[in-house]
Amino acid sequence: MSDPVADEVRPDGAAFDALEHAIDEVLDRLAWLHERAALAEEKGEDLQNLLHRFTGAEVDPAQMIARLRKLEVENADLLSRLEQGRATVDRLLAKIKFLEGQQ
């Protein structure tokens, strides 16, 4: 007579093959991710060295980005002010021309 517990524990051949295939795929994917991570780390080091070469000093990239964003906001504000100044000058010139035309 067969043992029902032993029959449940023994894997089906097809199920075992499917599991083995799934594990192989996971291991392949893991190896691919490991390779990508190594390439990303290498690229990060290259970028850090490039940044150091251009700045000539140890500059934290996060600080550089924060400063860049602050300067971009300041630049947008200055451009807006410049445009307002141009509009004001245009209005003043129009008034001067009008007054000169009345004389």
Residue pairs with C-beta under 8 A, 6 or more apart in sequence:
11 19
48 61
51 59
51 61
51 64
52 58
52 59
55 64
